[in-house]
Amino acid sequence: YTTSSSESNERLITAIEEGNTTLLTRQDEAYERFFANSENMATAFKTSFSELKDTMVPALENIEKSQTESFNKQLPVFESIQNEIHSVSEGISLLQEGFKILAETLATFDKKQDVISAVIDKRGEGIEIKLSKLDESVVSLLETSNSKSDEIASAITQLNKAIEQQTKSFEKLLQNSNSKRQAESEEIIQVLSQVPDNLSKYLDSNNEILSAIRNSQSNIANVSQSIENLTKSIVEGEKKREEERLFETAQNHLSRGVILFYRGSFGAAEKEIRKALEIRENYAEAHLNLGMILGEKGQTQKAIKCIKKALEIEPGLEEAYNNLGVIQLKGEKFEEAMQSFNEAVKLGFKYPQLYLNMAQALIGLDKITEAIGSLKKVIEIDPTNTEARELLTTYEKDAIQ
């Protein structure tokens, strides 16, 4: 159950990390493509509008120049036409004046004819008839001339007015066309001049969007990181609670094993200790107590191995050196036992039992004087220690003898 839960938590963390990494990677790639495309589009727009402006402005200026030149060339033609019409009008006016003079001359001639008729005799009847016919012809010519001259003058006047109207209309048309073309050109130029500003606004807006996207990306990354941290915290908290629960279970097995050990139930004690080690493999105190149980059961080498394992896990476990020395002492490995006891002393283990064990090892090495010193140390720490007093009395007597 423990291994399965731990593996599930690890798989969960791995899946979340991989999912977040993949998500952020895809977001980065998408944003990079978007940034690149946006910048390329902005550059392309700017280049296109710049080229369009460079092309349109000269073209519109050329159109305007061409229209102005054409208008200027056409105006002299109309002025020449007007001058010719004025000349014709003046000629017609002179012709009319000539007809008027002719009419006045004929009137004078008519009056003179009346005088001549009065003095002409009958022989002059033929001449009178001829003069009369001549007079009728002249009058008819005068009337026809006057009539036709009036019609010609009227037609010429109307033609002159029509030409003047057409000229003014054409001038107005050209002026309006020129003004309209110029206004359109100015409007196009104005629009084109606004393109860089609009493009700059577009780029600024685009940069704001990109900045918002980057902030969004950062926020997403922060949220993702928060989710990941929260998940890790939850998983780690669950692991910690599981470890605490397992530690408590292992500790309960160890406590029961120690109680059984002191009651002399070494077999049952060993089972409880081993259950503790199944839950917590690197449980230094469990290895230490298992070594003590195996030592009592006569399995010295296994006992020593268990205690050394405890010291490997927790080098500062001072009690382990004392227990190791006890096992070595039972196996009559006095030198090794003394080394273990001295390590315990170095670590600050100064219980009376340690010095009593040292005294027994020294006695085994036949170092009675040093053994007496260790026994006195025991009594100094624990004056009620009967075993130390008895040993001290015995070896002091032997030393006196």
Helices and strands as residue ranges (DSSP letters): H 2-119, G 122-124, H 125-262, H 266-279, H 284-296, H 300-313, H 318-330, H 334-346, H 352-364, H 368-381, H 386-400
